[in-house]
Amino acid sequence: MTARAQASDRVPGWWPRLLASLVDYVVIVAWLLTLGGLSLIITPFLPPPRGQQNLGATDLIVFAMTVLPVWLYLTLTEAAPAGATLGKRVTRLRVRRVGDANASGGRIALRNAVKLLPWQLAHLAVSRFILGVQF
C-alpha cells in the first residue's frame, strides 16, 4: 500500500469537517441574504394579498427558493469529479465511497435530501407562523 493510499483511507477528524461546514454555511447564508435583499426590492411592487393564502403554492415557493438551491449546491458539487463543496475543497476533504471510489450521484442526492429534510420542515413551520396559520 502506498503512502497516498494510506492517507486517503484515514477518516478526518472533527475539526476539518466543522471548518468545511462553516465555509459551506457562509455560501448558504450568502444565498439567503441575496434572497432577502431581492425580497426587499421586489415586495413594494407586489399586489396586496387577496383572500386566503394558497399554502401549497407558498410551500413550493419557499422550497424552490431556499432548500432546493442549497440541495443543488451540495449535490452537484459533491457529485462532480472533485467530489467536494467549496468548504470541503478548502479543507481538502472529499465525498468518497469505501475504497476511494467516487460516490454515486444518487447516493449523494439522497444523503443531502435526508440532511436537509429537517431544514425544510423548519421552513414550513416558519412560513406557517408568518402567515398566521392556526393548527
C-alpha positions as CSV (number, residue, x, y, z in Angstrom):
1,M,0.0,0.0,0.0
2,T,1.4,3.4,-1.0
3,A,1.6,6.4,1.3
4,R,-1.0,8.1,-0.8
5,A,-3.5,5.2,-0.4
6,Q,-2.9,5.1,3.3
7,A,-3.5,8.9,3.6
8,S,-6.8,8.6,1.7
9,D,-8.0,5.8,3.9
10,R,-7.8,7.9,7.0
11,V,-11.0,9.3,8.4
12,P,-10.7,13.0,9.0
13,G,-11.2,14.4,12.5
14,W,-14.0,16.7,13.6
15,W,-12.1,20.0,13.0
16,P,-11.8,19.7,9.2
17,R,-15.4,18.7,8.9
18,L,-16.5,21.6,11.2
19,L,-14.5,24.1,9.2
20,A,-15.8,22.7,5.9
21,S,-19.4,23.0,7.2
22,L,-18.7,26.6,8.3
23,V,-17.4,27.6,4.9
24,D,-20.4,25.9,3.2
25,Y,-22.7,27.7,5.6
26,V,-21.2,31.0,4.6
27,V,-22.1,30.1,1.0
28,I,-25.7,29.2,2.1
29,V,-26.0,32.4,4.1
30,A,-24.8,34.5,1.2
31,W,-27.6,32.9,-0.9
32,L,-30.2,33.6,1.8
33,L,-29.0,37.2,2.2
34,T,-29.3,37.7,-1.6
35,L,-32.9,36.4,-1.4
36,G,-33.6,38.7,1.5
37,G,-32.2,41.7,-0.4
38,L,-34.2,40.8,-3.5
39,S,-37.4,40.5,-1.5
40,L,-36.9,44.0,-0.1
41,I,-36.6,45.3,-3.6
42,I,-39.5,43.3,-5.1
43,T,-42.0,43.5,-2.2
44,P,-43.2,47.1,-2.7
45,F,-44.1,46.3,-6.3
46,L,-46.2,43.2,-5.5
47,P,-50.0,43.5,-5.2
48,P,-51.5,43.1,-1.8
49,P,-52.6,39.6,-0.9
50,R,-56.3,38.8,-1.6
51,G,-58.3,36.3,0.4
52,Q,-57.0,33.0,1.6
53,Q,-53.3,32.1,1.1
54,N,-52.6,29.0,-1.0
55,L,-50.4,27.1,1.4
56,G,-49.4,24.6,-1.2
57,A,-48.1,27.3,-3.5
58,T,-46.4,29.1,-0.6
59,D,-44.7,25.8,0.4
60,L,-43.5,25.2,-3.1
61,I,-42.1,28.7,-3.4
62,V,-40.3,28.5,0.0
63,F,-38.8,25.1,-1.0
64,A,-37.8,26.3,-4.5
65,M,-36.1,29.5,-3.2
66,T,-34.3,28.1,-0.1
67,V,-33.9,24.4,0.2
68,L,-33.7,23.4,-3.4
69,P,-30.8,25.7,-4.3
70,V,-28.9,24.5,-1.3
71,W,-29.6,20.9,-2.1
72,L,-28.4,21.5,-5.7
73,Y,-25.2,23.2,-4.5
74,L,-24.3,20.3,-2.2
75,T,-25.3,17.6,-4.6
76,L,-23.8,18.9,-7.8
77,T,-20.5,19.9,-6.2
78,E,-20.1,16.6,-4.3
79,A,-21.1,14.6,-7.3
80,A,-18.6,16.4,-9.5
81,P,-15.2,14.8,-10.2
82,A,-13.6,16.8,-7.4
83,G,-16.2,15.3,-5.0
84,A,-16.3,18.4,-2.8
85,T,-18.2,21.5,-1.9
86,L,-16.3,24.8,-1.5
87,G,-15.9,24.1,2.2
88,K,-14.6,20.6,1.6
89,R,-12.2,21.9,-1.0
90,V,-10.8,24.4,1.5
91,T,-10.2,21.6,4.0
92,R,-9.1,19.0,1.4
93,L,-12.0,16.7,2.1
94,R,-13.9,14.7,-0.5
95,V,-17.1,12.7,-0.6
96,R,-15.9,9.2,-1.4
97,R,-17.0,5.6,-1.1
98,V,-15.1,2.9,0.8
99,G,-12.0,2.1,-1.3
100,D,-11.5,5.7,-2.5
101,A,-14.1,5.4,-5.3
102,N,-16.3,8.2,-6.4
103,A,-19.6,8.2,-4.6
104,S,-22.6,7.8,-6.9
105,G,-24.8,10.8,-7.7
106,G,-27.9,9.0,-6.5
107,R,-26.3,8.3,-3.1
108,I,-25.1,11.9,-2.8
109,A,-28.5,13.3,-3.7
110,L,-30.3,11.0,-1.2
111,R,-27.7,11.8,1.5
112,N,-28.2,15.6,1.0
113,A,-32.0,15.2,0.9
114,V,-32.0,13.5,4.2
115,K,-29.6,16.1,5.6
116,L,-31.8,19.0,4.5
117,L,-35.2,17.4,5.5
118,P,-35.2,19.0,9.0
119,W,-34.3,22.3,7.4
120,Q,-37.3,22.0,5.0
121,L,-39.6,21.1,7.9
122,A,-38.4,24.2,9.8
123,H,-39.1,26.4,6.8
124,L,-42.6,25.0,6.5
125,A,-43.2,25.8,10.2
126,V,-41.8,29.3,9.9
127,S,-43.9,30.1,6.8
128,R,-47.0,28.9,8.6
129,F,-46.1,31.1,11.6
130,I,-45.5,34.1,9.4
131,L,-48.8,33.6,7.5
132,G,-50.7,33.1,10.8
133,V,-51.9,29.7,10.1
134,Q,-53.8,28.2,13.0
135,F,-53.3,24.5,13.8
